[in-house]
Each structure stands twice: as structure tokens, then as C-alpha cells.
Amino acid sequence: MTAVHVVFPEDIDDPARPSGGNTYDRRICQGLAALGWDVHEHAVVRTTLVHTIRRIPDGAVVLLDGLIASTAPEVLVPEARRLRQVVLVHMPLGGRDVLAAATAVITTSAWTRHHLLNLYELPADRVHVAEPGVDAAPLALGSATGGSLLCVAALTPDKGHDVLLDTLAMVTDLSWRCECVGSVVRDPVCAGGMRLRARERGLGDRVRFPGALTGDELDCAYAAADLLVLPSHAETYGMVVTEALARGVPVLATEVGGVSEALGHGDDGARPGLLVPPGDPAALGTALRAWLEDAALREELRRAARERRAHLRPWATTASAVGGVLAGAVAELAGAAR
């Protein structure tokens, strides 16, 4: 059995702070174990990283979450001489020296891979893609009016809740309600500002902020949704997009980063949703009004979402892709030893 040491943020299992990156890391650990890897987990903060890395034996393969790796080049670059470091980049946050010293880099979208290659001029054969998987889920029934809107994103500035609320204020003449599901503790100032913004725009009785939901509660939120709205200013992939599509729920999102990859196409090439420019409430509002007013459009997007649902990637496939990169690091180590 081949060992891999996985280093990820300390809050990986904190139910108050769910994130796509944490979900990805947890599912990869589970998937690698199912594939026969001996997985050693290390949950760290910046101050404990040095101690953790120095305790890992020489020659070990180490899978590093990029949120940790990008902050500690002075620790990780010297250690790259004795460890086979593979960096998992959820969001390009810097750390050029760490990426350059790594045996391999794994990104969660083709967009991120392209971005890193252009930004840092890394060797192309060392930068790989392992797109997130998604669990199968029951088909959401949807309503006749399409007015049950869902946004699943932590209340942080990059997720674009400001744009969403400005947009919703433009369509108050129509029938809808919106659930903004997401952590309110990652950025309490932003979360408080969004609640205030909703009240100031007269949306207090139509927009709810229930906080972070996981498990059955999150499943129920998706099951009740007609449309996922993701107004992000930046996304490397957008796992909530495929989580919605797994239920046959169409998506209205900003065309940023890897969102287009996550959205994909139905069997006939039709998009299972609508994409608009980021930071543009008018464009988002036009698309949302079209969804709410046009029953034929709703049916077309729902059909495409159901078709896309049938071809989504399971987490086992993602774990296999990551395992393949790690196996390459092991083989490279064995070759260097001969």
C-alpha cells in the first residue's frame, strides 16, 4: 500500500464554514483510501505547518492544499528537496516558488490550469486537471412559476451577493423568493452588510439568510429550488453549479473562471442555464426576468439540466485522476532512486 500525506486547512470539517475546497479535500481523502492508498491526514494552520512538514519522512508523497501551500514558500521550497510535493490549487492565490518547486500541480478546472501556465510559466506536463465530482441526487420537481431561487455561497465579497440583491430589487414586480444559503462567519462584516442591504432595498420578507447548511438541510434547499443563482465575481469551478445540475435544477451564473466548464451542455449542445457578465446587476436582472416570465425558456433549461445531470462526473473519477498524479510522483521518485 502506497502512502500519501495530505495537508489541508484546520477547518476542513467545520460545519459553520463549509466550502468547495474543504469538500473537495475531504472527498479526495476518502476516494484515495478507497483506491488503496494509505492516507495520512494533517489538518494545519500556518503556525503548525513547519512542525507537521518536518515530521513527514524523507521521500514521502505529500498532497498540499493550495490555501496552505501558497502562504508558506519559506517552509515548503526547502522541503521539496526531500519530499515529493503535489500542490492542489483550488484558487490561484500566489505561491509561485512553491508551485515551481513541486513535483506536480493539480488544478480543479482547465481554466485554472491555463491561468497558472500563463501566469507562472510552469512546465505544462506537471500541471494537471482533476475537476470536482458530484453525488447523485433525486430530481427536483420545480414549480410552475419558477420563483424559488437559491444562492449557495458563503457571504464573502467575492461571491457577489451585492449584485444579487441589487438585481432582485429590479424584479420586485414579479413573484419570487430567494434563499441565500452560506456561511455568515467567514466574513461577519460582509454578512451583516448584505442583511442591511436587503432591508434597505425592501427585500426583507423575500430574501432569507439561513446561514450555512449541510447534509439533509442542504439537500432540502436544493430540492425546493427552481433556479440556482450564482453571481460570483470569481470562481475557479463552482461546485454548487454541478450540485444543482445533479438535481436537474438550471443555473443562472456569472461567466467567470471555470463556471462555464461546470455548467457544460445538454445532449444537443444547449446550456442548462444562463451566463451573464460579472458585476452587472442589469444583465443579471434581464436574465432573471426572462426566466421568471418565459415558461418556454424555463422548460428548455430544465430539459438541458436533466440531460446534463446524466453525464456528471462522480467523485470516484476525481479521486482516480488525483491518484494518477500521485502515482506519477511515486514513479518519478522510484526512477530517481535507481
C-alpha positions as CSV (number, residue, x, y, z in Angstrom):
1,M,0.0,0.0,0.0
2,T,1.4,3.4,-1.1
3,A,1.3,6.2,1.5
4,V,0.3,9.8,0.8
5,H,0.3,12.6,3.4
6,V,-2.5,15.1,2.8
7,V,-2.1,18.6,4.3
8,F,-5.2,20.7,4.4
9,P,-6.7,23.6,6.4
10,E,-7.7,23.0,10.0
11,D,-11.3,24.0,9.4
12,I,-11.9,21.2,6.8
13,D,-14.8,19.6,8.8
14,D,-16.2,22.8,10.4
15,P,-20.0,22.8,9.7
16,A,-20.1,26.5,10.1
17,R,-17.5,27.1,7.4
18,P,-18.3,24.7,4.5
19,S,-16.5,25.4,1.3
20,G,-16.0,23.8,-2.1
21,G,-12.3,23.4,-1.3
22,N,-12.9,21.7,2.0
23,T,-15.5,19.3,0.4
24,Y,-13.0,18.5,-2.4
25,D,-10.2,17.8,0.1
26,R,-12.4,15.5,2.2
27,R,-13.8,13.6,-0.7
28,I,-10.3,13.1,-2.2
29,C,-9.0,11.7,1.1
30,Q,-12.0,9.2,1.1
31,G,-11.6,8.4,-2.5
32,L,-7.8,7.7,-2.3
33,A,-8.4,5.5,0.7
34,A,-11.0,3.5,-1.3
35,L,-8.4,3.1,-4.1
36,G,-5.9,1.5,-1.7
37,W,-3.8,4.5,-0.7
38,D,-2.6,4.7,2.9
39,V,-3.9,8.3,3.6
40,H,-2.3,10.3,6.4
41,E,-4.3,13.4,7.2
42,H,-2.7,16.6,8.6
43,A,-5.1,19.5,9.4
44,V,-2.9,22.5,10.0
45,V,-2.9,26.3,10.4
46,R,0.0,28.5,9.2
47,T,1.8,28.3,12.6
48,T,1.7,24.5,12.8
49,L,2.8,23.8,9.2
50,V,6.6,23.7,9.9
51,H,6.3,21.1,12.6
52,T,3.9,19.0,10.6
53,I,6.1,19.0,7.4
54,R,9.3,18.3,9.2
55,R,7.8,15.2,10.8
56,I,6.9,13.7,7.4
57,P,9.5,11.1,6.4
58,D,12.0,11.6,3.6
59,G,10.8,10.6,0.2
60,A,7.1,10.7,1.1
61,V,4.5,11.9,-1.3
62,V,2.7,15.0,0.1
63,L,-0.6,16.4,-1.3
64,L,-0.8,20.1,-0.2
65,D,-3.9,22.2,-0.3
66,G,-3.0,25.4,-2.1
67,L,-4.5,27.6,0.6
68,I,-1.8,26.3,2.9
69,A,1.0,26.0,0.3
70,S,0.6,29.5,-1.1
71,T,1.3,31.1,2.3
72,A,4.5,29.2,3.2
73,P,7.2,29.2,0.5
74,E,9.9,29.6,3.0
75,V,8.8,26.3,4.6
76,L,7.9,24.2,1.6
77,V,10.5,25.1,-1.0
78,P,13.5,23.8,1.0
79,E,11.5,20.7,1.9
80,A,10.8,20.0,-1.8
81,R,14.3,18.6,-1.9
82,R,13.3,15.6,0.3
83,L,9.5,15.3,-0.3
84,R,7.5,14.7,-3.4
85,Q,5.2,17.7,-3.1
86,V,2.0,17.8,-5.1
87,V,0.0,21.1,-4.7
88,L,-3.7,21.1,-5.1
89,V,-4.8,24.6,-6.3
90,H,-8.4,25.4,-5.6
91,M,-7.9,29.2,-6.2
92,P,-4.8,30.8,-7.7
93,L,-3.6,32.8,-4.7
94,G,0.1,33.1,-5.4
95,G,2.9,30.9,-4.2
96,R,4.9,30.8,-7.5
97,D,8.0,29.4,-5.8
98,V,6.1,26.6,-4.2
99,L,4.4,25.6,-7.5
100,A,7.7,25.8,-9.3
101,A,9.4,23.5,-6.7
102,A,6.5,21.0,-6.7
103,T,6.7,17.6,-8.3
104,A,3.3,18.3,-9.8
105,V,0.3,20.7,-9.5
106,I,-3.3,19.7,-9.6
107,T,-6.0,22.2,-10.6
108,T,-9.8,21.8,-10.3
109,S,-10.6,23.2,-13.8
110,A,-9.0,23.7,-17.2
111,W,-9.4,27.4,-16.7
112,T,-7.2,27.4,-13.6
113,R,-4.6,25.2,-15.3
114,H,-4.5,27.7,-18.3
115,H,-4.3,30.6,-15.8
116,L,-1.4,29.1,-13.9
117,L,0.6,28.2,-17.0
118,N,0.2,31.8,-18.3
119,L,0.9,33.4,-15.0
120,Y,3.9,31.4,-13.8
121,E,5.3,29.6,-17.0
122,L,5.2,26.3,-15.2
123,P,6.1,23.1,-17.2
124,A,2.9,22.0,-18.9
125,D,3.4,18.3,-18.2
126,R,3.5,19.0,-14.5
127,V,0.2,20.8,-14.2
128,H,-2.9,18.6,-14.3
129,V,-6.7,18.9,-14.0
130,A,-9.0,16.9,-11.7
131,E,-12.4,18.5,-11.9
132,P,-14.6,18.1,-8.8
133,G,-17.2,15.3,-8.7
134,V,-20.7,15.4,-7.5
135,D,-23.0,13.0,-5.8
136,A,-26.1,11.6,-7.5
137,A,-29.3,13.2,-6.1
138,P,-33.1,13.0,-6.6
139,L,-34.6,15.1,-9.3
140,A,-36.1,18.4,-8.0
141,L,-39.7,18.8,-9.0
142,G,-39.7,22.5,-9.7
143,S,-42.7,24.8,-9.6
144,A,-44.9,26.2,-12.3
145,T,-43.8,29.8,-11.8
146,G,-40.0,29.1,-11.3
147,G,-39.9,31.6,-8.4
148,S,-38.0,29.6,-5.9
149,L,-34.5,31.0,-6.2
150,L,-31.4,29.6,-4.4
151,C,-27.9,31.0,-3.9
152,V,-25.4,28.7,-2.2
153,A,-22.3,30.7,-1.3
154,A,-20.5,32.0,1.8
155,L,-21.4,35.6,2.4
156,T,-18.0,37.0,1.4
157,P,-17.3,39.9,-1.1
158,D,-16.1,37.6,-3.9
159,K,-19.5,35.8,-4.1
160,G,-21.4,38.8,-5.4
161,H,-24.3,38.9,-3.1
162,D,-24.3,42.7,-3.5
163,V,-25.0,42.2,-7.2
164,L,-27.7,39.7,-6.5
165,L,-29.6,42.0,-4.1
166,D,-29.4,44.9,-6.5
167,T,-30.7,42.6,-9.2
168,L,-33.6,41.3,-7.0
169,A,-34.6,44.9,-6.3
170,M,-35.2,45.3,-10.0
171,V,-37.7,42.5,-10.2
172,T,-39.9,43.1,-7.2
173,D,-42.9,43.3,-9.5
174,L,-42.6,39.6,-10.2
175,S,-43.3,36.6,-7.9
176,W,-40.2,35.0,-6.3
177,R,-38.4,34.2,-3.1
178,C,-34.7,33.7,-2.6
179,E,-32.7,31.6,-0.1
180,C,-29.1,32.8,0.3
181,V,-27.6,29.7,1.9
182,G,-24.0,30.2,3.1
183,S,-21.6,30.8,6.0
184,V,-22.1,34.1,7.8
185,V,-19.0,33.6,9.9
186,R,-16.2,33.7,7.3
187,D,-16.7,37.4,6.9
188,P,-19.2,38.7,9.5
189,V,-18.9,42.3,8.3
190,C,-19.8,41.3,4.8
191,A,-22.7,39.2,6.1
192,G,-24.1,42.0,8.2
193,G,-23.7,44.4,5.2
194,M,-25.7,42.1,3.0
195,R,-28.6,41.7,5.5
196,L,-28.7,45.5,5.8
197,R,-28.6,45.9,2.0
198,A,-31.6,43.5,1.7
199,R,-33.6,45.6,4.2
200,E,-32.7,48.9,2.6
201,R,-33.9,47.6,-0.8
202,G,-37.2,46.4,0.7
203,L,-36.4,42.7,0.2
204,G,-36.5,41.7,3.9
205,D,-39.6,39.5,3.5
206,R,-38.5,37.8,0.3
207,V,-34.8,37.1,0.9
208,R,-33.6,34.8,3.7
209,F,-30.1,34.2,5.0
210,P,-30.3,30.9,6.9
211,G,-26.6,30.5,7.3
212,A,-24.5,27.5,6.3
213,L,-26.5,24.3,5.6
214,T,-25.1,20.8,5.2
215,G,-26.4,17.3,4.8
216,D,-30.1,16.8,4.7
217,E,-30.8,20.6,5.2
218,L,-28.8,21.5,2.1
219,D,-30.4,18.7,0.2
220,C,-33.9,20.1,1.1
221,A,-32.8,23.6,-0.1
222,Y,-31.8,22.2,-3.5
223,A,-34.9,20.0,-3.7
224,A,-37.1,23.1,-3.2
225,A,-35.2,25.3,-5.8
226,D,-36.3,26.2,-9.3
227,L,-33.1,28.1,-10.2
228,L,-29.6,28.3,-8.7
229,V,-28.3,31.9,-8.9
230,L,-24.5,32.3,-8.6
231,P,-23.5,35.9,-9.1
232,S,-19.8,35.4,-8.2
233,H,-17.0,37.9,-9.1
234,A,-14.6,35.0,-9.2
235,E,-14.8,31.2,-9.3
236,T,-12.3,28.6,-10.3
237,Y,-15.0,26.0,-11.0
238,G,-18.2,26.4,-8.9
239,M,-19.1,23.1,-7.3
240,V,-22.6,24.4,-6.4
241,V,-23.3,24.5,-10.2
242,T,-23.0,20.8,-10.6
243,E,-24.7,20.2,-7.2
244,A,-27.7,22.0,-8.7
245,L,-27.5,20.2,-12.0
246,A,-27.4,16.8,-10.2
247,R,-31.0,17.6,-9.2
248,G,-31.9,18.9,-12.6
249,V,-32.0,22.5,-11.4
250,P,-30.9,25.1,-14.0
251,V,-28.4,27.7,-13.2
252,L,-28.1,31.5,-13.7
253,A,-24.5,32.5,-13.1
254,T,-21.8,34.9,-14.0
255,E,-19.3,33.8,-16.6
256,V,-16.2,33.8,-14.6
257,G,-13.3,31.3,-14.2
258,G,-14.4,27.7,-14.6
259,V,-18.1,28.2,-14.2
260,S,-18.7,27.6,-17.9
261,E,-16.9,24.2,-17.6
262,A,-19.1,23.3,-14.6
263,L,-22.3,24.3,-16.4
264,G,-21.4,22.3,-19.5
265,H,-24.1,21.4,-22.1
266,G,-27.1,19.1,-22.6
267,D,-27.1,16.4,-25.2
268,D,-27.9,18.7,-28.1
269,G,-25.4,21.4,-27.0
270,A,-27.9,23.6,-25.2
271,R,-26.7,25.2,-22.0
272,P,-28.6,24.1,-18.8
273,G,-28.6,27.7,-17.7
274,L,-27.8,31.3,-18.5
275,L,-24.4,33.0,-18.2
276,V,-24.0,36.8,-17.8
277,P,-21.0,39.2,-17.2
278,P,-19.9,39.6,-13.6
279,G,-20.6,42.7,-11.6
280,D,-23.6,43.7,-13.8
281,P,-26.9,43.8,-12.0
282,A,-28.7,44.9,-15.1
283,A,-27.5,41.9,-17.1
284,L,-28.3,39.5,-14.3
285,G,-31.7,41.2,-13.9
286,T,-32.6,40.8,-17.6
287,A,-31.7,37.1,-17.5
288,L,-33.7,36.6,-14.3
289,R,-36.7,38.4,-15.6
290,A,-36.6,36.2,-18.7
291,W,-36.5,33.1,-16.6
292,L,-39.5,34.3,-14.4
293,E,-41.6,35.5,-17.3
294,D,-41.0,32.9,-20.0
295,A,-42.4,29.4,-19.3
296,A,-40.9,28.0,-22.5
297,L,-37.5,29.2,-21.5
298,R,-37.8,27.5,-18.1
299,E,-38.8,24.2,-19.7
300,E,-35.9,24.4,-22.2
301,L,-33.4,25.0,-19.5
302,R,-34.9,22.3,-17.2
303,R,-34.7,19.8,-20.1
304,A,-31.0,20.7,-20.7
305,A,-30.3,20.4,-17.0
306,R,-31.8,16.9,-16.8
307,E,-29.7,15.9,-19.8
308,R,-26.5,17.3,-18.2
309,R,-27.4,15.6,-14.9
310,A,-27.0,12.2,-16.6
311,H,-23.3,12.9,-17.5
312,L,-21.9,14.5,-14.4
313,R,-18.6,13.2,-13.0
314,P,-18.8,11.1,-9.8
315,W,-16.2,11.7,-7.0
316,A,-14.6,8.3,-7.7
317,T,-13.5,9.6,-11.1
318,T,-12.0,12.7,-9.5
319,A,-10.1,10.6,-6.9
320,S,-8.8,8.4,-9.7
321,A,-7.4,11.5,-11.5
322,V,-5.7,12.7,-8.4
323,G,-4.4,9.2,-7.6
324,G,-2.9,9.1,-11.1
325,V,-0.9,12.2,-10.5
326,L,0.3,10.9,-7.1
327,A,1.2,7.6,-8.7
328,G,3.3,9.6,-11.2
329,A,5.1,11.3,-8.3
330,V,5.8,7.9,-6.8
331,A,7.1,6.6,-10.1
332,E,9.4,9.6,-10.5
333,L,10.7,9.1,-7.0
334,A,11.5,5.4,-7.8
335,G,13.2,6.4,-11.0
336,A,15.4,8.9,-9.3
337,A,16.4,6.3,-6.7
338,R,17.7,3.9,-9.4
